[in-house]
Each structure stands twice: as structure tokens, then as C-alpha cells.
């Protein structure tokens, strides 16, 4: 066991009173006791501050910072700087983790000498995994170069920070444009992966994700979701600067993600000609690599739709309208 290793859990919190106690109980209840738990209260207006102060008074491992609202990107960057552990992990304030998550991830990182470990995730909130040292966990170690490629494919390795545990030194200099409100974790994940020599997948579902209807990913299309364009413009530029062999793949993924934004904009019937023109322009700039890498993306109907919408926006809108009618009826 590695009881001497300090493990940092970083939690951004904004108006999280509904599930915050459940989150804190799961984190502070880890079987690995050597924890640093840091929570930034990002200007909450509900009982978040009261709950955090009550828990901090009972457990000295919990560090709480209250301040005005600055947004999730800035909050995550501040949390990176506050981490002191050998390994660090982000947890969202409405989610929970298995009691053995820290123990399992530390053990595997130490045994495999990897820079980052990525565990499974479930949207079921009840306990779903029982750790036993007598049972070998299913793991797969890959190189940093393969991890970067898989991130840009965005299938097995996605942008979420919450299922990733990494060495703290990899996070030095992590950056994200402060105006990004949709996809900031993908930008930060990419910064970490740029420096990773290895990554290990852990099949166990150690992280419990609670679908939140108020999250940017689930609300109607608007200015916040439109910042997803900045996310993938930024990542694509970073790839071009440091990994020229991955440029085609990054441009293909950029086209796919921007196509998803345009799809959401049409589905929510948002009338903004400037946004529409910008999204279509980026799609057309990257449509060639997108077609070259089409076998990586699913569902195939989205591939067909992106190609269609890039050429004829009226037809693209019509298809989405028909799709919406079929869902309603």
C-alpha cells in the first residue's frame, strides 16, 4: 500500500447545495486517508458556503476558499495551483466517487509507473464496485503519443477531467482561455496530455456522474455553448504547434465538434446569423480532413449531415426540423 502518498482532490463548487454533502462524504470517506481536499466556492448564492464551512470545521484535510464568481475555467486553474499531492483528481460538486478510488488509482499508477490513470464512469449513484487486492483489475497501459491520438479521436479518451488522475508535475503551466464555458476541461486535459509519457486505463467504474439539467452541455444553445468553438479552435492550434503528425486528426475532430454545435443551434431554433456563418466557415475549412477520417466518427448520419449543412444550410435546417418533429411525435 502507499499510505504515505498525498492525494489531492480538487472540487469547483457553484450553487451546489443539493448534492454537495453527498459529494464531500464520498471524497472524505476514501479508504486512502492521506488526502488534501480543496474546494473553491465560486461565488455561490445558496447554502454551499455554509455546508463547506461546516465540513471544514470537522475535517482538517478539507481546505475551502470562498470568493466572487469567476467561472469554471478560472476556478479549475486556481485549483491546479493549490494542489500539493503527488497525484491529483478533479471531482464535480454534484458527483460522487467510490470509497476506494484514490487507493486503486494510486496503486495502479505506482505499479505501472504511469503519468496518468483513467477510470470508468457510471451515472448510477449507488455503489457499483467492490475493490479487492486479491482480484487483478483490468488495466491497459498506452504510450503518451497513443493517448494524444486517442484524445483527438475523442471516443475512449474524452475531455472530462473527473475520471483522470495524474502526476501533479504534469499540470505545471496548464492554461485555458478564461472565456471558455463549454469544453474547458478538454483544453486542460490536452495541456496535461501534451507532457504525458504514458497513460493507463482502469476498467472499474470508480466515478459516479450525476446528469445535471442545469449544466452548459444540457441547456439550450447560447453564448456559453458557443464557446465550444473556442475550445476546439484552441486545441487544434495547440496540436499544429507541437504535434504536426496529428494535425489532420485534430482538424477532423474540430469539424465534428463544430458540426455538433451547429446541429444544436438548429435544433434549438436559435436565429443568429453571425454564429451560423462562423460555424459553417470553420466546418468548410476542415471538411477535407473530416472526410479523410470519417471512419472514426459516429453516428454516420451526423457525418452525412455535416457535409450537407456545410453546402446548404437551408437543407441542414430542414433535416434537423424533421428530426425534432419525429422526436416530439
N, C-alpha and C positions, 0 to 999 in steps of 0.2 A: 504494500500500500504506500501511498505518497502523502501522508497526513501533514507533512511539513510544507507542502506546496500551497502558496496563497493563490486563490482563485477569485477573480473579480467578476461580479455580476453587475451589469450596468442597465439601469431602468429609466427611460424617459417617461414622465407622467404628466398628463394634462387632463383635468376633469375626469379622473379615473376612479372615483369613489365606489362605483358599482361593483367592481371586481378586484380592487387593489389589495384588500385584505387577503383574499384567496391567493393572489399572486405572491405577496410577501410571505405568507405561510409556507408556500411551496419552496420558495428560494431559501428562506432562513431555516427550513426543516431539512436541508440537504444532509445526507449521511457523511459527506465530506464537510467537516466543521470549520476548516481554516478558510474562511470567506471574508472578502471585502464586498459589501453590497452598497452600491451608490445609486441614489435616486435624485434626479433633478425634477423638482416641481416647476413646470414651465408656465407659471402664471395662472394656475388653476383657480376657478371661482366657486368650486363646490367644496366638499369636505376632504379633498385629497390632502391638503396640508395638515389638517387635524389628525388624520389617520397616520400619516408618515411620522409626525412628531410623537404620537403615542407609541408606535412600534420602535422608534429610535430610542425612546426612554427605557425600553425593556431589553434591547439588544445592542451592545456597543459595536457590533460588526456592521450596523446599518448607518451610513452617512447620508444626510439629507441636505440638499441645497434648495432653498426657495428663492425665486427671482421672477421678474416680469416675463411675459410671453415673448419668446424669440423664435419659435418654430422648431420643428423636429430636427431639421438638418443641423442647426446650430447646437441644439441640445445634445445630439449624438456626438458631435465633435468635442464638446466640453467634457462629456463623459469619458471619451477616449483618453483625454489628458489627465483625468482624475484616477484612472486605473493604476493600481500598484502591483497587481498579481503577476505571476509568471504567465498565466493564461487568463483570457477574458472572454466574456459572453454577454450579448445583449438579450434582455427579456422585455417584452412589451407588457405594460402595466395591467392589461386585461387578460393575459395568458398565464399559464402555469407550466411547471416543469416536473418531471419525475423526481422522486427523492434521491435517486442515485445518479442523476445526470452529471453532476460535477465529478463524482468519483469515477464513473465509467469513462468519461471523456479524458480526464487526466491520465488514467491508467493506460488508455489506448495511445494517447499522444506520446507518453513516455516510452511505452513498449515499442512503438513503431518509429520513434524519433521523427515525427511528422510536425510540420509547421501549423497545420490546421486540421480540425476534425469536423465533419458534418454529420449530424444525426438525423434520424427520421422524425416526421412530424405527424400529428393526428389532430383532427378537430373535435375529437371526443374528449371531454374534460375529466372523465373519471380515470383512475389509474389503469394503465394498459400494459405495463411492463414490470416484470419482477427480476431484478438483477441477481445473478448467482455466479460467483467466481468459478464454480465447477463447470459452467457451461461456456464454451467458446462463443463469443459474439461474432456474427458475420461481418467482416470488415474487408475493405478493398483499398489498397494504397495506390495512388497515382502520382505522377510527376507534376511539378508546378506548371510546366508547359501544357500538359494534357488538361490540367484543371482550368487554365485560362481558356483553352479551346472549348471545354465543356460549358464554362460560364457563358461564352458568347453564343453557344448553341442554345443555352437557356432552357434546357429540358431537365436533366438530372440535377444540375447545379444552377440554382436561381439566385436572385439578388438578395433575398432575405438575410439579415444578419443574425436572426434569432437562433437558427439551428447550427450556427458556426461557432466553434471555439478555437481561438488562435493564440499563438505566442504574442505577448504584448509588444515585443520589439518590431514585429511586422507592421504595427499600427502607427509607427512614428511618421509624422508628416501626412497622415490621412487628411484628405481635403474633399470638400463638396461645395459647389456654388450655393450660397445661403438662400437663394430664391427658390430652390427646388423643393417642392412639397409632394411630389409623386415620383418615387424611384430613388430617393436619396440613399437608401440602403444599398441599392445596386451600385451606385457610384462609389460608395465607401468599400463595398465588397471588392470591387475591381482594384481599388488602390491597395488593398491588402494582398490580393492575389498576384499583383504585379511583382511582389517580393517573395512569394512563397516558392520554396523548392519542392514541397511535397504536400499532399492532402490525403486524408484517409476518410473514407465513407464508413459510417456506422449505421447498420440497418435498423437498430432498435428505435422505436418511436418515443424518444425521451422528451420531446417538446409538445405541449398542448396549445394549439392555436384556436382562439375563440373568434369566429367570424363576427366582425363589428360593422353594423349597418351605417355607422357614422364615419367610418374610415374613408380616406380620399379615394381608395380603389373602388368603393361601393356607392359613393354618392354620384349624383348626376354630373355630367360633363360640365366643366367650368374652368376658371383660371388656374385652380390648383392642379387639376388633372392635366391641363395643357403643359405644365412644367415637365411632364414626362418627355416632351420633345427635347428640352434642355438636357435631361438625363442622358438620352441616347446620342445626342449630338456631342456631348462631353465625353462619353465613354469611347465613341468612335474616334474622336480626335486624339484621345489618350493612346488608343491602340495604334493609330497611324504613326504616332511619335516614337513608340518604343518597340512595337511588335509588327513589323511590316508584313510578315508571313500570315498575319491574322486579319489584315485589312479587308479582304473580300468577305470574310465571315462576319466581321463587325458591321460592315455596311449592309449586309443581308439582314442581320438581326435588327439594325436600325430601321430598315424599311418595314420589316414585320411589325415592330413595336409602334411605329408611327402610323402604319395601316390600322392597327388596333385602336389608336386614338381617333383616327378619322371615322372608323366604324362606330365608336362610342358617341362621337359628336353627332353623327347622322341618326343613330338610334334614339338619342335624347332630344332630337329635333332642335339642336342649337343653331341659330342663324347668326353666324359670324364669318363674314366673307374673308376677313384678314386671316383668321385661324385656318379656315378651309384652304385658302390659297397657299399658305405656308406649309401645311401638312402635305398637300398634293405635290408641291415643289420638291420637298425632301424625299417623298416616295419616288418621284421620277428620277431624281438624282442617283438613287440607289437601286432602281428596279433591275438593272442588269445583274449585279451580284446576287440579288434576291432570287432571280430566276435560276442562276447557276447553282444556288444552294437550296433550291425548293424542296428537295427530299428531306431536309432537316426540319421542316416546319409542318405543323398540323394544327387544325384540320385542313385538308386540301382545299375545301371550299373557301377558306379565308385567302389562300394563295390566289385562287381564281378571282375572288372579289377585289383584292388589292390591285391586280393587273387591270381589272375592269374599271375600277374607280379612278385609277390614275389616268386613264384615257378618256373617260366620260363620266363626270361627276353626277350628272342627272341620272344616268343609269345606275350608278352606285347607290345613290339615294333611294331610287325606286326599289332596288333589291332589298335594302335594309327595311324600308317601309313594309314591304310584303312579308318579310321575316317577322317583323314586330306584330303585324296583324295575325299571322299564323299562331304566334305565341299566346296572344290575348284570347284568341278564339279556340 
